[in-house]
């Protein structure tokens, strides 16, 4: 399979162009720990809910997929 980008610099350039169009400026200054704290405290995301994982499984297996059901 042919790679979409020949090298990382093309990808970085494209990402910067997209960010500029979206009004995202500067380099990220938030650490991963700060991001997680922000998600919990400000956005109300509960990591124990596994929301992203559940959504990915639902997309793959359909709306009737229940992660908590007995196998």
C-alpha positions in Angstrom: 0.0 0.0 0.0 1.4 3.4 -1.0 1.7 5.8 1.9 -0.6 8.9 1.6 2.3 11.2 2.6 5.8 10.6 1.4 7.3 12.2 4.5 6.2 13.7 7.8 6.9 17.3 6.7 4.0 17.1 4.2 1.6 16.0 6.9 2.8 18.7 9.3 2.4 21.4 6.7 -1.1 20.2 5.9 -2.1 20.1 9.6 -0.8 23.7 10.1 -2.9 24.9 7.1 -6.0 23.2 8.4 -5.4 24.6 11.9 -4.9 28.1 10.5 -8.2 27.9 8.6 -9.9 26.7 11.8 -8.5 29.6 13.8 -6.2 27.4 15.8 -3.0 29.2 16.4 0.3 28.5 18.2 1.8 25.4 19.6 -0.1 23.3 22.2 1.1 24.1 25.7 -1.2 21.9 27.7 0.3 18.6 29.0 -1.6 15.3 28.9 -2.3 15.5 32.6 -3.7 19.0 32.3 -5.9 17.9 29.4 -7.3 15.0 31.4 -8.0 17.2 34.4 -9.7 19.8 32.0 -11.9 17.1 30.5 -13.0 15.9 33.9 -13.4 19.2 35.7 -14.7 21.5 32.8 -16.3 19.1 30.3 -17.6 16.6 32.8 -16.2 13.6 31.0 -16.1 10.5 33.2 -13.2 8.3 32.1 -14.8 5.2 33.7 -17.6 5.5 31.2 -15.3 4.6 28.3 -17.4 6.8 26.0 -15.0 6.8 23.1 -14.5 3.0 23.2 -18.2 2.4 23.4 -18.9 4.6 20.4 -16.2 2.9 18.4 -17.7 -0.5 19.2 -21.2 0.8 18.4 -19.9 2.0 15.0 -18.3 -1.3 14.3 -21.0 -3.7 15.5 -24.2 -1.6 15.4 -26.5 0.1 17.8 -27.5 -3.1 19.5 -24.0 -3.8 20.7 -23.8 -3.8 24.5 -20.3 -3.9 26.0 -21.6 -4.9 29.4 -23.6 -8.0 28.3 -22.5 -11.5 29.3 -20.5 -13.2 26.5 
